[in-house]
Amino acid sequence: MASLQIENVPESLLRSLREAAARSGRTMNEQVVESLKGALEVVQRDRAWVEERLAAAAALRESMSGVWITDDEIRAARDEDRA
């Protein structure tokens, strides 16, 4: 397995990692690896969700191409509804 050295870790983060490691019965190394895995899973899941939404928006835009409603048509519909 590869090694990784991390510098300039904020004391509060280090304390949180130590506490999490103690609660879960892991070593600090195991806790850091699990925390990184979890964080990356969240980022990847969120990225996939965003990409799905963008694809859906693009498909909707494509399906609506050529469909335009003018301001006058909107006003006429509004006024017709009020009559």
C-alpha positions as CSV (number, residue, x, y, z in Angstrom):
1,M,0.0,0.0,0.0
2,A,1.1,3.6,-0.6
3,S,1.9,6.1,2.1
4,L,0.7,9.7,2.4
5,Q,2.0,12.4,4.6
6,I,-0.3,15.3,5.4
7,E,1.1,18.6,6.8
8,N,-0.6,21.6,8.4
9,V,-3.5,19.7,9.8
10,P,-5.6,22.1,12.0
11,E,-5.5,21.1,15.6
12,S,-9.3,20.9,15.8
13,L,-9.4,18.5,12.9
14,L,-6.7,16.3,14.5
15,R,-8.7,16.3,17.7
16,S,-11.9,15.3,15.9
17,L,-10.0,12.5,14.1
18,R,-8.5,11.2,17.4
19,E,-12.0,11.2,19.0
20,A,-13.6,9.4,16.1
21,A,-10.8,6.8,16.1
22,A,-11.2,6.2,19.8
23,R,-15.0,5.9,19.5
24,S,-14.7,3.4,16.6
25,G,-11.8,1.4,18.0
26,R,-9.6,2.3,15.0
27,T,-6.1,3.5,14.8
28,M,-5.6,7.1,13.6
29,N,-4.4,5.8,10.3
30,E,-7.5,3.6,9.9
31,Q,-9.7,6.5,10.9
32,V,-8.1,8.9,8.4
33,V,-8.4,6.4,5.6
34,E,-12.1,5.7,6.4
35,S,-12.8,9.4,6.7
36,L,-11.2,10.1,3.3
37,K,-13.2,7.2,1.7
38,G,-16.4,8.5,3.1
39,A,-15.8,12.1,2.0
40,L,-14.9,10.9,-1.5
41,E,-18.0,8.8,-1.7
42,V,-20.2,11.8,-0.8
43,V,-18.4,14.0,-3.4
44,Q,-18.8,11.4,-6.1
45,R,-22.5,10.8,-5.3
46,D,-23.1,14.6,-5.3
47,R,-21.3,15.0,-8.5
48,A,-23.3,12.3,-10.1
49,W,-26.5,13.9,-8.9
50,V,-25.6,17.2,-10.3
51,E,-24.6,15.7,-13.6
52,E,-28.0,13.9,-13.8
53,R,-29.8,17.2,-13.1
54,L,-27.8,19.0,-15.8
55,A,-28.5,16.3,-18.3
56,A,-32.2,16.5,-17.5
57,A,-32.2,20.3,-17.8
58,A,-30.4,20.0,-21.2
59,A,-33.0,17.4,-22.4
60,L,-35.8,19.7,-21.3
61,R,-34.2,22.7,-23.1
62,E,-33.8,20.6,-26.2
63,S,-37.4,19.4,-26.1
64,M,-38.5,23.1,-25.8
65,S,-36.4,24.4,-28.6
66,G,-38.4,26.5,-31.0
67,V,-41.2,27.1,-28.4
68,W,-41.4,30.8,-27.7
69,I,-44.1,32.8,-26.0
70,T,-43.9,36.5,-26.5
71,D,-44.7,39.1,-23.8
72,D,-47.8,40.1,-25.7
73,E,-49.1,36.5,-25.7
74,I,-48.5,36.3,-21.9
75,R,-50.3,39.6,-21.3
76,A,-53.2,38.5,-23.6
77,A,-53.6,35.2,-21.7
78,R,-53.4,37.0,-18.3
79,D,-56.0,39.5,-19.4
80,E,-58.3,36.8,-20.9
81,D,-58.2,34.9,-17.6
82,R,-59.2,38.1,-15.7
83,A,-62.2,38.8,-18.0
